[in-house]
Amino acid sequence: VKASAWQRLVVARRLKVEKEQLVKGVALRLADMNAFLQRRLNEDAVVQQGIEKAFRDLNRLREERIRVSQNLEIQLLLKQGQVEVDPGDFIPDFRDSVLVHRSVIEDLNATIKTLGDGKIAAMNESKDFRKNIALLEWEHTKLNMEAEDLKDKARHIQLLKVTKELQAALLEEDTASSQQNISTLEETIAITEEAHNRRRSDHRRRV
């Protein structure tokens, strides 16, 4: 081997060793940095958990302070009849009770009274309507009976047999007066039938 070649080989080997040592040093420093970074990440996670726990405790304390400041136990003197809580066997439990203003109850009672009055008025109107229907039906039946009675009387008059004695008696009476009575009776029958038909028509229209 030539001396110059050997010298170049030695220099190259020395450079290689130096580079390997340099790479090892850089790797060690990198490992140390990664370990340091991991320790800092772990510490940051612990600190973050502590911060979150502190915030939770702070919110819990705020809620507790608001509850204590607003949810106070006070004593109220109420008249008999204004408390609608089941007294129970011993001491009444008012934990789920609600204090309602008097005006709310009065408005609700007024609404209930208005609805009740409307229902009563509707019931009275229905009762009066049924009563009127029954009265109209009674009038209708009455008119029908009166009409049938008048028709029976008319048939009786038409079928009446006049005996000789009755003819003699009728001849002795004033003929003009008898004719007038018959005409008056016929007119009365006609007027009654017309009134009956008119009332029946009115009744049908109303029904």
C-alpha positions in Angstrom: 0.0 0.0 0.0 1.3 3.4 -0.9 2.1 5.8 1.9 -0.2 8.4 0.4 -3.1 6.0 0.1 -2.5 4.8 3.7 -2.4 8.4 4.9 -5.7 9.2 3.2 -7.2 6.0 4.8 -6.1 7.0 8.2 -7.5 10.5 7.8 -10.8 9.1 6.5 -11.0 6.7 9.5 -10.3 9.5 11.9 -13.0 11.6 10.4 -15.4 8.7 10.5 -14.7 8.1 14.2 -15.1 11.8 14.9 -18.4 11.9 13.1 -19.6 8.8 15.0 -18.7 10.4 18.3 -20.4 13.6 17.2 -23.6 11.6 16.2 -23.5 9.8 19.6 -23.2 13.1 21.4 -26.1 14.6 19.4 -28.2 11.5 20.1 -27.5 11.8 23.8 -28.4 15.4 23.9 -31.6 14.7 21.9 -32.5 11.9 24.4 -31.9 14.3 27.3 -34.1 16.9 25.6 -36.9 14.4 24.9 -36.7 13.3 28.5 -36.8 16.9 29.7 -39.8 17.6 27.4 -41.7 14.6 28.6 -41.1 15.6 32.2 -42.4 19.1 31.4 -45.4 17.6 29.6 -46.2 15.4 32.6 -45.8 18.4 34.9 -48.1 20.5 32.6 -50.7 17.7 32.7 -50.6 17.6 36.4 -50.9 21.4 36.6 -53.8 21.4 34.1 -55.6 18.8 36.2 -55.1 20.9 39.2 -56.4 24.0 37.4 -59.5 22.2 36.3 -60.1 20.8 39.8 -59.6 24.4 41.1 -62.2 25.7 38.6 -64.7 23.0 39.6 -64.2 23.7 43.3 -64.6 27.4 42.5 -67.9 26.9 40.6 -69.1 24.6 43.3 -68.4 27.2 46.0 -70.1 29.9 43.9 -73.2 27.7 43.5 -73.2 26.9 47.2 -72.8 30.6 48.0 -75.8 31.5 45.7 -77.9 28.7 47.2 -77.1 29.8 50.7 -77.8 33.4 50.0 -81.1 32.9 48.1 -82.5 29.7 49.6 -83.1 31.0 53.0 -85.5 29.5 55.5 -88.0 32.1 56.7 -91.1 31.9 58.8 -94.4 33.1 57.3 -97.6 33.6 59.1 -100.5 32.6 56.9 -104.2 32.5 57.7 -106.1 29.3 57.9 -107.2 28.2 54.5 -104.3 29.8 52.7 -102.0 26.7 53.1 -102.9 23.8 50.8 -100.1 21.5 51.8 -100.9 18.1 53.1 -100.0 18.3 56.8 -99.1 14.6 57.0 -99.1 12.6 60.2 -96.8 14.8 62.2 -94.8 17.8 60.9 -95.7 19.2 57.5 -93.0 19.0 54.8 -92.7 22.3 52.9 -89.6 21.5 50.9 -91.5 21.0 47.6 -94.0 23.8 48.3 -94.4 26.9 46.2 -95.4 30.3 47.5 -97.9 31.9 45.1 -99.0 35.5 45.2 -102.6 36.1 46.2 -103.4 37.9 42.9 -102.6 34.7 41.0 -105.1 32.7 43.0 -107.7 35.4 42.7 -107.3 35.6 39.0 -107.6 31.8 38.7 -110.7 31.8 40.9 -112.2 34.6 38.8 -111.6 32.6 35.6 -113.2 29.5 37.2 -116.2 31.6 38.3 -116.6 33.0 34.8 -116.4 29.5 33.2 -118.9 28.2 35.8 -121.3 31.1 35.1 -121.1 30.4 31.4 -121.8 26.7 32.0 -124.8 27.5 34.2 -126.1 29.9 31.6 -125.8 27.3 28.9 -127.6 24.7 31.1 -130.4 27.2 31.8 -130.7 28.0 28.1 -130.8 24.3 27.3 -133.5 23.8 30.0 -135.6 26.7 28.7 -135.2 25.3 25.2 -136.4 21.9 26.2 -139.2 23.5 28.2 -140.3 25.6 25.1 -140.2 22.4 23.0 -142.4 20.6 25.5 -144.8 23.6 25.6 -145.0 23.8 21.8 -145.6 20.0 21.6 -148.4 20.4 24.2 -150.0 23.3 22.2 -149.7 21.3 19.0 -151.5 18.3 20.7 -154.1 20.6 22.1 -154.8 22.2 18.7 -155.0 18.8 17.1 -157.5 17.7 19.7 -159.6 20.9 19.3 -159.6 20.4 15.5 -160.7 16.8 15.8 -163.4 17.9 18.3 -164.7 20.5 15.9 -164.6 18.1 13.0 -166.6 15.6 15.1 -169.1 18.3 15.9 -169.4 19.2 12.2 -169.9 15.6 11.2 -172.5 15.2 14.0 -174.4 18.3 12.7 -174.2 17.0 9.1 -175.4 13.5 10.1 -178.1 14.7 12.4 -181.5 13.2 11.5 -184.3 15.7 11.7 -187.5 14.1 13.0 -191.0 15.3 12.1 -191.5 16.8 15.5 -188.1 18.6 15.2 -189.0 19.8 11.8 -192.3 21.2 13.1 -190.5 22.8 16.0 -187.9 24.3 13.7 -190.6 25.6 11.3 -192.3 27.3 14.2 -189.0 29.0 15.2 -187.6 31.9 13.4 -186.1 30.5 10.2 -183.8 33.4 9.8 -182.4 33.0 13.3 -181.7 29.3 12.7 -179.9 30.0 9.4 -177.8 32.7 11.2 -176.8 30.2 13.9 -175.8 27.6 11.4 -173.8 30.2 9.4 -172.1 31.4 12.6 -171.2 27.9 13.5 -169.7 27.2 10.1 -167.7 30.4 10.2 -166.4 29.5 13.7 -165.3 26.1 12.4 -163.5 27.6 9.4 -161.8 30.2 11.5 -160.7 27.7 14.1 -159.3 25.4 11.4 -157.4 28.3 9.8 -156.0 29.3 13.2 -155.0 25.7 13.9 -153.2 25.4 10.6 -151.4 28.7 11.1 -150.3 27.7 14.6 -149.1 24.3 13.4 -147.1 26.0 10.6 -145.5 28.4 13.1 -144.7 25.5 15.4 -143.0 23.6 12.6 -140.9 26.6 11.6 -139.8 27.1 15.2 -138.9 23.4 15.7 
